[in-house]
């Protein structure tokens, strides 16, 4: 009897060991991490927010055990890389080189300043590493490179769908919508002041707006060109107030936009701020009644079945700040393609990324096979004209032909009264 019990005990132990060390049939084994370098100005919110959004994407995948690559589940590892690109482009170059050659990242995501993005693209091309830029605007240099030398730059993609001309067209559309509302309020020819950052992208945008605003029935009363990282704009905002505009057209991609928003509010200028002012990081604390070009990640209005959940979760992680730069969809789309291909092979992934559609937070998207910029499908837009309303509310006022219904522009009564007295 004792011998039988001993035999049963040994048999059970052996089976337990066998079960413990034998993979379950069909279940993927765990592989080495997939390393994604997230590169940006990590000492300012542009980079910090990009990192938070990237972490949200990675945590979502890792919570399921990792990404299935072939028959192997592989965890995703983020490598934080400070580019310092707003201060020194050469720092971004060095950071990208270290990420690829020393940190051995499999992919590189990020970059905001056009000059830095171009430099990072060269490094990615040299090392045959897939790099996806998260810059707001696709530079003309990027487009020309893809056209002239596809084989070299095929490793480079752009999460943005718009070039400087496209952004200018959006701004023209938003400004025209606001101008029509100002006209309805009793101002036949709205006056517009231009506050556009001094960058290559800003130069191209301002060239178009300066040409078209007069054709759209507006009078330009002055133009100011500060640095995107300006820390004090009191002189500029005071001068704008003295020019008596009804509209302040604004373009900022850096922290100078936050400074502008704060100082223009302090002066209580009777004008609607439009464009891309980057006025406030806190919901409901921006320039009152401003109409801002905003990406889906920053809008507290339902656009897709994903954007509101992202918006709320991001606020929790950021301490209540809206997302000024997101890499969430960019990373999720990349991982979607890796899983579809079942490999990290750059050439196989490039072919997949040129044809695959991905249902992201902004809507269904794909990459254009010719220039590798993002294309948003089925009536959804990369950006919307969103008006900041009292009580922390917001409304999409432009465009009128998108998947989301637009609301009319609202103008506060006190502002209208100032305009009437001036006339």
Beta strands, then each sheet from edge to edge (+ up, - down):
strand 1: 29-40
strand 2: 67-69
strand 3: 72-82
strand 4: 107-110
strand 5: 130-133
strand 6: 156-158
strand 7: 191-196
strand 8: 219-224
strand 9: 247-251
strand 10: 272-276
strand 11: 291-295
strand 12: 358-360
strand 13: 363-367
strand 14: 374-376
strand 15: 383-389
strand 16: 393-398
sheet 1: 2+ 3- 1- 4- 5- 6-
sheet 2: 8+ 7+ 9+ 10+ 11+ 15- 16+
sheet 3: 12+ 13- 14+
end
